[in-house]
Structure formats: structure tokens, C-alpha cells
Amino acid sequence: MYKLTIEEKVYACQADETVLDALLRGNVNISYACKKGTCHSCLVRSLDAVPPEAAQAGLKDTLKKRNHFLACLCHPEQDMAIKLPDQSEFYTEGTVVVNEMLNRNTLLLAVAFKDAFEFNAGQFVNLQRADGLTRSYSIANIPQESNTLEFHIRRLPGGKFSGWLHDEIRVGDSIAVSEPRGHCFYLPERHGQGILLVGTGTGLAPLAGILTDALAHGHSGPIYLFHGSREFEDLYRIDELCQLAQRHQNFHYIPCLSGKHVPAGFSHGRADEVALASLPDLKAWRVFLCGHPDMVKQMKKMAFLKGASMKDIYADAFLATPV
Ligand SMILES: Cc1cc2nc3c(=O)[nH]c(=O)nc-3n(C[C@H](O)[C@H](O)[C@H](O)COP(=O)(O)OP(=O)(O)OC[C@H]3O[C@@H](n4cnc5c(N)ncnc54)[C@H](O)[C@@H]3O)c2cc1C
């Protein structure tokens, strides 16, 4: 057992327990979301001990040098004095400028900033409520458009954060937004390469950003987007994507429905299954997978088995926050 000290209060960290779990057990108000080292919302700083290497995985060198680490990945190797972050260091206040429904349970939220917000289309940010509740959301637009970020937010039954965004956030409200994170974005290179985009539900958000970015960069290879849900009512932006496919000969949009009722023009089946049946050889393709964690995991494996190189497979699993 090691001692964790925060402003003179001491918390015990049991063997096999992470710093995050020990602090949550001690009722410390620390922000967190994925508990897997992806979202970085539990970033804290050690004031004395050098954090274990594994707890700094994926952090910028500048943060590593200053002994920042991810509490969810940290199994302490000695006692540590810890400083919780000053949120203003990592979060910028934005103002909600658009709040409208894209379908029966998906909200389009646009947040504007005073200064330029630098990001790559397809990355995600953490949004934070005043009480510290934090969740990750993918950016759906491209940086060239304005100082604005767009998000597609699906309401989950009983969802704390998505319910708050759907029911309470209004145009004119401010919201705290983290730096952009993640490596699931388009790089303007190998313009003739095939690009496969597969997403479920609001997995369309990062894929829409990546697609817009690729087309804006004049990507000339085939681009296939398979967007899936169970019911027709849970897809969105259908007309817009059909029109985009008409304007760009190399872009193909395949909306997929896995439920019983499948109107004409839609493919029957899960988006990943339809994609694999339509494109059996993915050798030399770039693959982007976003949305339900099971789909992402399964499709990553299948894309590799169908010939895509691991370094060309980019994925964002929309992991739930563990309770
Ligand atoms: C990198 C990343 C990017 C993301 N991008 C988006 C995005 O663009 N749009 C979007 O809508 N969401 C996105 N998410 C998911 C988002 O961060 C939240 O997990 C989601 O909004 C639920 O939060 P909540 O507080 O409303 O639900 P919670 O209160 O945390 O959970 C409520 C209930 O829903 C279940 N649940 C939670 N998350 C999911 C899920 N993803 N699928 C199924 N059940 C779930 C929980 O187990 C629980 O029973 C992303 C997640 C990650 C990690």
C-alpha cells in the first residue's frame, strides 16, 4: 500500500488499485471518463515522485517532464504527493451557438470560441460540466470552417451527460472544452488510396469530419462510407450524404439498417458486415472505424484479415464511462 497526499490529506492506494480508483474511493472530486487512458480527463501531476512510465503513455513530452500522469493508468511504485489540475490550464470556455435535433435522439451542438481552436477533423475533445462531470465527444466538422466545433450527441437512456446536454444546455450557454485528442484523423497524403469509413450511430460525427477533410484536400481514391443503425429513425444526414455522393464520383455512401424494416435504397445488415461483403479486399486501404466498441473491435480485426495494414487502421471506440 502507498500513500497519496493531496493538500495534506492522505489517501491509501491498495495494491492493484489505480490512483484514480483510490481517490474516487476517498471521495475526491477528480474528473474522469473512460478509465482506459484514452480521454486524458483524469490528468494529474506528481509533486515529488517521478510517475511510472505506463501512467504517462500518450502524453506530450512537455507534460511528461512536469510529472503529469493519468490517474487511471497509475499503479504507484512509491508514495506520491499529487496536485489536481487547475482546469483552466487544459479547458477553454466556448459558447453554444447551435442546438438542434438531427433525428429523434441525436443533438447537433455547435460551440464557438473567441480564438482559433486548432484540431484535426476526426479528433475528439472532453466536454466538462461545472460540477466536473466529463465526457468525450468527437468533432464533426473541419478546422477550416470557423472557430467553431460541431458535435453529434446521442441521448442515452439515463445518461448523465448526454441527458444534460439534450435537456438543459441552450444557445448562449458556455461550456468547458478540452484540448483535442486522438489519432483518428485524415492525413493529406497518398491521395489515390482507397478510404473505408465505417460507423454506427454518432460514430458518423468523426467520420463526417474525416470525409469532408479528405474531399477538401482533393482525395482522388475511392471513399466508401457505411453508416449503420438498427432503425431508419436513428440514421441522420441521409439526404446531405446522398447529395455529396452525387457531387463526388469517388464518394460512395451506404446507409445500413440492421432491424427488420429496410426501405428501398438502404442496405440490410450491420454496417461492418455490409462493408466487408462489399469490399472483400482491403489491401492498401486506409480504414476509419468509429462508434460502438464491439463493432470497432470486430471490424479492426476483420479489416486486418482482409489485407489492411495495422498502421492504416484508425479507430475511435465510443467507450462508456465505467460506474
Ligand atoms: C473517444 C470517444 C468519442 C466519443 N464521441 C462521441 C460522440 O461523438 N457522440 C456521442 O454521442 N458519444 C460519444 N462518445 C460517448 C460519450 O463520451 C459518452 O460515453 C456518452 O455520451 C454517454 O455518456 P452519459 O453521461 O450520457 O451516460 P452515462 O451516464 O455515462 O451512462 C448511462 C448508461 O448508458 C450506458 N452507456 C454509456 N455509454 C454508452 C455507449 N457509448 N453505448 C451504449 N451504452 C452506453 C452506460 O453503461 C449506462 O448504463 C464518445 C466516447 C469516446 C471514448
The ligand as an ORCA input file, in Angstrom:
! r2SCAN-3c Opt
* xyz 0 1
  C     -13.217      8.871    -27.884
  C     -14.720      8.953    -27.652
  C     -15.508      9.710    -28.508
  C     -16.880      9.778    -28.320
  N     -17.636     10.507    -29.187
  C     -18.982     10.568    -29.038
  C     -19.782     11.322    -29.977
  O     -19.297     11.951    -30.911
  N     -21.134     11.319    -29.770
  C     -21.744     10.643    -28.728
  O     -22.978     10.692    -28.613
  N     -20.986      9.927    -27.835
  C     -19.642      9.901    -27.951
  N     -18.871      9.193    -27.034
  C     -19.546      8.590    -25.856
  C     -19.661      9.668    -24.736
  O     -18.369     10.004    -24.259
  C     -20.469      9.201    -23.520
  O     -19.968      7.956    -23.083
  C     -21.938      9.069    -23.825
  O     -22.479     10.324    -24.241
  C     -22.691      8.603    -22.559
  O     -22.467      9.493    -21.506
  P     -23.631      9.748    -20.442
  O     -23.035     10.504    -19.290
  O     -24.821     10.345    -21.095
  O     -24.040      8.278    -19.998
  P     -23.630      7.565    -18.617
  O     -24.378      8.247    -17.501
  O     -22.146      7.513    -18.523
  O     -24.200      6.115    -18.867
  C     -25.635      5.872    -18.901
  C     -25.920      4.434    -19.316
  O     -25.600      4.242    -20.687
  C     -24.590      3.241    -20.852
  N     -23.643      3.758    -21.866
  C     -22.732      4.743    -21.689
  N     -22.064      4.989    -22.845
  C     -22.571      4.129    -23.753
  C     -22.315      3.898    -25.123
  N     -21.365      4.579    -25.788
  N     -23.046      2.947    -25.757
  C     -24.007      2.250    -25.106
  N     -24.293      2.434    -23.806
  C     -23.597      3.344    -23.130
  C     -23.933      3.114    -19.513
  O     -23.368      1.839    -19.331
  C     -25.070      3.407    -18.563
  O     -25.861      2.276    -18.365
  C     -17.500      9.098    -27.219
  C     -16.692      8.363    -26.333
  C     -15.327      8.289    -26.538
  C     -14.478      7.494    -25.568
*
